[in-house]
Amino acid sequence: MRFLLSTVMVAAVSFGVAAKDTYLTADAMIDVVEGKRVESPAIIVRDNMIVAIGKQGSLPIPEDAEVVNLEGQTLVPGFMDMHVHLTSDAETPFIDSFGQSVPRQTVVAVKNAKTTLMAGFTTVRNLGAEGYSVIAVRDGINAGEIDGPRIFAAGPSLSITGGHCDNNFSAPQKKDVAEGVADGPWAVRHKVRENIKYGANTIKICATGGVFSKGTKVGIQQYTVDELKAAADEAHRRGLIIAAHAHGTDGIKAAIVAGVDSVEHVSFLDDEGVELAKQFGTYLSLDIYNTEYTLTYGAQNGVPEENINKERQVSQRQRDSFTKAVKAGAKLVFGTDAAIYPHGDNAKQFSTMVQFGMTPMQALQAATINSATLLKQENKLGAIREGALADLVAVPGNPLEDISVTEKVSFVMKDGVIYRQDADIQ
């Protein structure tokens, strides 16, 4: 039976206290840059950085270092999920979720941030939230006030009037308009600037209809190329990356040509879309795990039949698109759309990615070095190497032989701080 850290350790963790030096050993580690497994590693972490990597028995233990022996475990870089929604829970009745205040959503995000970190995800990209709520959670984590992953947070998602990401469930007389609605290139630029003004460090725009909105068709393009270009240009001008929600074929290609950094969902991907993604260097993020959850529990959770039917339309097509993209050598990252299924189950997507065409190493790379490169953080995140931030996760056995062990995280370190160490791991 496993237990988490002692009360004393948890208290220290909550205030962000890191040992000056930590000396880590494990049965193996995964080098995602070289694509290989390294036996018997020893790693020295000083404050929040990896300062030395060697072999057990040859890398000296620093004086007064905390020694952590992860026997039977494999060390991997901290996992990264490029598409989450921390303010929502899959189990919350669907209609009730629309009545939650921004303060209530913020509390939910605090809870889900800690759950996500304890599952081994040390960095996430939160793609859309009301009231700049997740930006506040991000800032609280950075200040050491609450526990959670490193967050790249979008403010309100940009949407056309009546599109996916607008508030379409309200009665017309309420004239309820989502914060991110912007029509026309200059309005789009204004909304990007507003997001940045209030602290967003990534941007999201909804290029097509979506599964969980009312009155939109998943395959239909919403924003024009000119509007998408305006959003991408404005984000890049300010040094931010931008993600485009796009299920439909035309919307996927329009977003790529417009210059977005990643396309989300990518359900109806054709051969031309794959080639455009490769040509423009666009990352693709396909949430291929959550289908079973939606189809099994959606009705029970109050999801309307319209939305469940749309999930049926996209599920197999999206997985076919994933296989197509993998075979063609497109750049893929790990994105789950957490909140459509319960937070903390993010790692369950690894097995689905392997099932639909990736090798275990490719799946791990999607959730580490590929995601770090998308975020332009590849020198700091996404790999176990000297000079990188000390984001490390341990899993039992060998994930290259059984990728499902990623669902059994036993040790989590973020920024050199140990947040989880199960009792049977010394």
C-alpha positions in Angstrom: 0.0 0.0 0.0 1.4 3.4 -0.9 1.3 6.6 1.1 2.2 10.2 0.3 4.8 12.3 2.0 4.8 12.7 5.8 3.0 15.7 7.3 6.3 17.4 7.9 7.4 17.0 4.3 4.0 18.1 2.9 4.2 21.3 5.0 7.6 22.1 3.6 6.4 21.4 0.1 3.4 23.7 0.5 5.8 26.6 1.2 8.0 25.7 -1.7 11.0 24.7 0.4 13.7 22.8 -1.6 16.7 21.0 -0.2 19.9 22.7 -1.3 21.1 19.5 -3.0 19.2 16.3 -3.8 20.9 13.2 -5.1 18.5 11.0 -7.1 19.1 7.4 -8.2 16.7 5.0 -10.1 16.8 1.8 -12.1 16.8 3.9 -15.3 15.9 7.2 -16.9 14.4 8.1 -20.2 16.5 10.4 -22.4 13.7 11.8 -24.6 16.1 13.9 -26.7 18.2 11.0 -27.8 15.3 8.6 -27.7 16.8 6.0 -25.4 16.7 4.4 -21.9 19.7 5.0 -19.7 20.5 2.4 -17.0 21.5 3.2 -13.4 21.4 7.0 -13.5 22.5 9.4 -10.7 21.3 13.0 -10.8 22.2 16.0 -8.7 19.6 18.7 -8.2 20.6 22.0 -6.7 17.8 24.4 -5.8 15.5 24.1 -8.8 18.0 22.9 -11.5 19.6 19.7 -12.6 23.4 20.4 -12.2 24.9 16.9 -12.9 24.0 13.6 -14.4 26.1 10.5 -14.2 26.2 6.8 -13.3 25.6 5.4 -9.9 28.9 4.7 -8.3 30.8 7.2 -10.4 28.9 10.5 -9.6 29.9 11.6 -6.1 27.2 12.4 -3.6 27.5 16.0 -2.4 28.0 16.6 1.3 24.7 17.0 3.2 22.7 16.1 0.1 19.2 14.5 0.5 19.5 11.1 -1.1 16.4 9.7 -2.8 16.7 6.1 -4.0 13.9 5.3 -6.5 14.6 1.6 -6.7 12.4 -0.3 -9.2 11.5 3.0 -10.8 12.2 4.8 -14.1 12.8 8.6 -14.1 11.1 10.6 -16.9 10.9 14.3 -17.4 7.8 15.9 -15.8 4.9 15.3 -18.1 3.3 18.3 -20.0 -0.3 18.5 -21.1 -0.9 21.2 -23.7 -4.7 21.3 -23.4 -6.5 21.4 -20.1 -9.4 23.4 -18.5 -8.7 23.5 -14.8 -11.9 25.5 -13.9 -14.2 22.6 -14.9 -15.0 19.1 -13.7 -16.4 16.4 -15.9 -18.6 15.2 -13.0 -20.3 18.5 -12.5 -23.8 18.4 -14.1 -23.4 20.0 -17.5 -26.0 22.8 -17.2 -24.9 23.6 -13.6 -21.4 24.4 -14.8 -22.8 27.4 -16.7 -24.1 28.9 -13.5 -20.8 28.8 -11.6 -19.3 32.2 -10.6 -15.7 33.1 -11.4 -14.7 32.8 -7.7 -16.2 29.3 -7.6 -14.4 28.3 -10.8 -11.2 29.6 -9.4 -11.6 27.3 -6.3 -12.2 24.4 -8.6 -9.1 25.3 -10.6 -7.0 25.3 -7.4 -8.2 21.8 -6.6 -7.6 20.5 -10.1 -4.2 22.1 -10.3 -3.0 20.1 -7.3 -4.6 16.9 -8.6 -2.8 17.4 -12.0 0.6 17.9 -10.4 0.3 14.8 -8.2 -0.5 12.8 -11.3 3.0 13.8 -12.7 2.1 16.7 -14.9 4.4 19.5 -13.9 3.5 21.8 -16.8 0.1 22.5 -18.4 -1.4 24.9 -20.9 -4.8 26.0 -19.8 -6.7 27.0 -23.0 -9.5 29.3 -22.0 -11.2 30.3 -18.7 -13.6 32.9 -17.6 -12.6 36.0 -15.6 -8.9 35.4 -15.9 -9.4 32.9 -13.1 -6.6 30.4 -14.1 -4.2 33.3 -14.5 -4.8 34.1 -10.8 -4.2 30.4 -10.0 -1.0 30.4 -12.0 0.2 33.5 -10.1 -0.7 31.9 -6.8 1.4 28.8 -7.7 4.3 30.9 -8.8 4.1 32.8 -5.5 4.3 29.6 -3.5 0.8 30.1 -2.0 -0.8 26.9 -3.5 0.5 23.7 -5.1 0.1 23.0 -8.8 1.9 22.7 -12.1 3.6 25.4 -14.1 0.8 27.0 -16.1 0.7 28.7 -19.4 -2.7 30.3 -19.2 -5.0 31.8 -21.9 -7.7 34.3 -20.8 -11.1 34.0 -22.4 -11.0 32.1 -25.7 -11.6 34.2 -28.8 -14.9 33.4 -30.6 -17.1 34.7 -33.3 -20.6 35.8 -32.2 -22.6 32.6 -31.7 -19.6 30.4 -32.3 -17.9 27.7 -30.2 -16.6 29.6 -27.2 -19.5 32.0 -27.1 -22.3 31.6 -24.5 -25.0 30.0 -26.7 -27.0 28.2 -23.9 -28.6 31.4 -22.6 -32.0 32.7 -23.8 -31.8 35.5 -26.5 -33.4 38.2 -24.2 -30.4 37.8 -21.8 -28.0 39.0 -24.5 -25.3 36.9 -22.9 -22.0 37.3 -24.8 -18.8 35.5 -23.8 -15.8 37.6 -22.8 -13.8 36.5 -25.7 -16.2 37.3 -28.6 -14.6 39.4 -31.3 -15.7 39.8 -34.9 -13.4 41.2 -37.6 -9.6 41.5 -37.7 -9.3 44.7 -35.6 -11.7 43.4 -32.9 -9.7 40.2 -32.8 -6.5 42.2 -32.3 -8.1 44.1 -29.5 -9.2 41.0 -27.8 -5.7 39.5 -28.0 -4.3 42.7 -26.5 -6.9 42.6 -23.7 -6.0 39.0 -22.9 -2.3 40.0 -22.6 -3.2 43.1 -20.6 -4.7 40.9 -17.9 -1.9 38.4 -17.8 -2.4 35.8 -20.4 0.8 34.1 -21.4 -0.8 32.1 -24.3 -3.7 32.8 -26.6 -6.6 30.6 -27.8 -8.9 31.2 -30.7 -11.8 29.0 -31.8 -11.5 28.5 -35.6 -14.4 26.0 -36.0 -17.5 24.7 -34.3 -17.1 22.4 -31.3 -18.5 19.3 -29.6 -19.6 20.9 -26.3 -21.2 24.1 -27.6 -24.8 24.7 -28.7 -25.8 25.3 -32.3 -22.3 24.9 -33.8 -21.2 22.2 -36.3 -17.8 20.7 -35.6 -16.8 20.7 -39.2 -17.7 24.3 -40.0 -15.1 27.0 -40.1 -15.9 30.1 -38.0 -13.1 32.7 -38.3 -11.9 33.8 -41.7 -8.2 33.5 -42.6 -7.8 37.3 -42.2 -9.2 37.1 -38.7 -7.0 34.2 -37.8 -3.9 35.9 -39.2 -4.7 39.0 -37.1 -4.8 36.9 -33.9 -1.6 35.1 -34.7 0.2 38.2 -35.7 -0.8 40.1 -32.6 0.1 37.2 -30.3 3.5 36.7 -31.9 4.2 40.5 -31.9 3.9 40.2 -28.1 6.0 37.1 -27.8 3.1 34.6 -27.1 2.2 31.4 -28.8 -1.4 30.9 -30.0 -3.5 27.8 -30.2 -6.5 27.3 -32.6 -9.4 25.1 -31.7 -10.3 23.4 -35.0 -12.2 20.2 -35.8 -13.1 20.8 -39.4 -10.9 20.3 -42.4 -11.2 23.9 -43.7 -10.7 25.4 -40.3 -7.6 23.3 -39.6 -6.0 24.4 -42.8 -7.0 28.1 -42.4 -5.5 28.1 -38.9 -2.2 26.6 -40.2 -1.9 29.1 -43.1 -2.7 31.9 -40.7 0.4 31.1 -38.6 -1.0 29.6 -35.4 1.5 27.6 -33.3 -0.7 24.6 -32.6 -4.1 23.3 -33.8 -6.3 21.6 -31.2 -8.5 18.6 -31.7 -7.8 18.2 -35.5 -10.6 15.8 -36.1 -11.1 16.0 -39.8 -7.5 16.2 -41.1 -6.9 15.5 -44.7 -3.6 14.8 -46.6 -3.3 18.5 -47.6 -3.7 19.5 -44.0 -0.9 17.2 -42.9 1.4 18.6 -45.5 0.6 22.1 -44.6 1.3 21.4 -40.9 4.7 20.0 -41.9 5.4 22.9 -44.2 4.5 25.6 -41.6 6.0 23.7 -38.6 2.6 23.7 -36.9 2.1 21.4 -33.9 -1.0 19.2 -33.7 -2.7 18.4 -30.5 -5.3 15.6 -30.6 -7.3 14.7 -27.5 -8.0 11.1 -28.5 -8.5 9.6 -25.0 -11.6 11.3 -23.8 -14.1 9.7 -26.2 -15.0 6.7 -24.1 -15.6 8.9 -21.0 -18.0 11.2 -22.9 -19.9 8.4 -24.5 -20.1 6.4 -21.3 -20.8 9.1 -18.7 -21.9 12.1 -20.7 -25.7 11.5 -20.4 -25.3 10.6 -16.8 -23.5 14.0 -16.3 -26.3 15.9 -18.0 -24.5 16.5 -21.4 -27.3 17.2 -24.0 -27.9 14.7 -26.7 -26.8 17.2 -29.3 -23.3 17.3 -27.8 -23.1 13.5 -27.4 -24.0 13.1 -31.0 -21.3 15.4 -32.1 -18.8 13.4 -30.1 -20.0 10.3 -32.0 -19.3 12.1 -35.2 -15.7 13.1 -34.4 -14.4 10.2 -32.3 -13.2 7.7 -34.8 -12.4 10.4 -37.4 -10.1 12.1 -34.9 -8.3 8.9 -34.1 -7.9 8.2 -37.8 -6.5 11.7 -38.2 -4.1 11.0 -35.3 -2.8 7.9 -37.1 -2.5 9.8 -40.3 -0.4 12.5 -38.7 1.9 10.1 -36.9 2.6 8.1 -40.1 3.3 11.3 -42.0 5.8 12.6 -39.5 3.9 15.7 -38.4 4.8 17.4 -35.1 2.5 16.3 -32.3 2.2 17.3 -28.7 0.2 15.8 -25.8 -3.1 17.5 -25.2 -6.1 15.8 -23.5 -8.8 18.5 -23.0 -8.9 17.6 -19.3 -12.3 18.6 -17.8 -14.0 16.6 -20.5 -12.8 13.6 -18.4 -11.7 13.8 -14.7 -8.5 15.7 -13.9 -5.7 13.5 -12.8 -6.4 10.9 -15.4 -4.3 12.8 -18.0 -1.7 9.9 -18.3 -4.4 7.5 -19.6 -4.0 9.2 -23.0 -0.5 7.7 -23.3 -1.9 4.2 -23.9 -4.4 5.6 -26.4 -1.7 7.3 -28.4 0.3 4.1 -28.6 -2.8 2.2 -29.6 -3.4 4.5 -32.5 0.1 4.6 -33.9 2.8 6.0 -31.7 5.7 4.1 -30.2 6.0 4.5 -26.4 9.0 6.8 -26.9 7.1 9.0 -29.3 4.2 9.3 -26.8 6.6 10.3 -24.1 8.3 12.8 -26.4 4.9 14.3 -27.3 4.4 15.0 -23.5 7.9 16.3 -22.8 10.4 17.6 -25.3 7.8 18.3 -28.1 5.5 20.2 -25.8 8.5 22.1 -24.3 9.6 23.1 -27.9 6.0 24.3 -28.7 6.2 26.5 -25.7 9.7 27.7 -26.7 11.0 26.3 -23.4 13.1 23.4 -24.7 16.2 24.7 -23.0 14.5 24.7 -19.6 11.8 22.0 -19.7 10.9 18.7 -21.3 14.1 16.7 -20.8 16.4 15.4 -18.1 19.7 17.2 -18.8 22.1 19.4 -17.1 21.0 23.0 -16.9 17.3 22.1 -17.2 14.7 22.9 -14.5 14.4 19.9 -12.1 11.0 18.6 -13.2 11.2 14.8 -12.7 8.7 12.0 -12.4 9.2 8.4 -11.5 7.1 5.5 -12.7 7.4 1.7 -11.9 9.1 -0.6 -14.4 9.9 0.4 -18.0 7.4 2.7 -19.8 9.0 1.7 -23.1 7.7 -1.8 -22.6 4.4 -0.9 -20.9 3.4 2.7 -21.4 0.5 2.3 -19.0 2.9 2.6 -16.0 2.7 6.3 -16.6 -0.6 6.1 -14.8 1.2 4.9 -11.7 3.4 7.8 -10.8 5.2 7.3 -7.5 7.4 10.4 -7.3 6.9 14.0 -8.4 9.5 16.8 -8.3 8.8 20.3 -9.8 11.4 23.0 -9.7 13.5 20.9 -7.4 10.8 20.5 -4.8 9.5 17.0 -4.0 5.7 17.1 -4.0 5.1 13.3 -4.0 7.1 10.4 -2.8 5.2 7.2 -2.1 6.1 5.4 1.2 7.6 2.4 -0.5 10.1 4.6 -2.4 13.1 5.5 -0.3 
